[in-house]
Amino acid sequence: MNHSRVEYFSRQLQQAAVTAKIASARIRRRVAAISGKETARQLPRYASLTATIDCHIY
């Protein structure tokens, strides 16, 4: 693999990580917004999705 391809993939990975972090933050905000209105049993679904996204970033 030549150097420019490595740089390209590195940039793609960084962008994906940023996108995932934004999505994760949105999910957390959504959880905060609905937690007051909806039943607690619906929250774990959002929480596990957030955890999955976080695991793929770090």
PyMOL commands that set and color helices and strands:
alter all, ss='L'
color gray80, all
select helices_A, chain A and resi 3-35+40-57
alter helices_A, ss='H'
color red, helices_A
deselect
rebuild
show_as cartoon
